[in-house]
Amino acid sequence: MRVLASDLACVQDDYIARSRLLDGKRWAKRAWWQRIVERLFYFFSPLL
């Protein structure tokens, strides 16, 4: 069990290292087509 927890912690650390903070103003100004794609993925996420 400790090996699994350690592996998950490493994966999480990797995600955090590759991530970037979101800027609220920039997020609100994203393109309309990007919002549509996000909604489509949200809608179909139970099937993916």
Secondary structure, DSSP 8 states (H G I E B T S, - for coil): -HHHHHHHHHHHHHHHHH-----HHHHHT--HHHHHHHHHHHHHGGG-
